């Protein structure tokens, strides 16, 4: 079973993704900040990261850059940001 780390500060988005992905037999972990994501990665066992771009404390872009310094794990960036 592959383990996915969902990183998003919106608990409703995390809950929805958890429902969809766990029904496909993925192991799900979650973090609400970029710093929590890096801590979760340090504990190991993550195969894919779904990372929100806009988060407080450390945004998804910075967290991904720091992640890349140590890990070669696939990352999919999620965003609700739009251009006007």
Secondary structure, DSSP 8 states (H G I E B T S, - for coil): --EEEEE-S-HHHHHHHHHHHHTTT-EEEEESSHHHHHHHHHT----EEEEES--SSS-HHHHHHHHHHH---EEEEE------
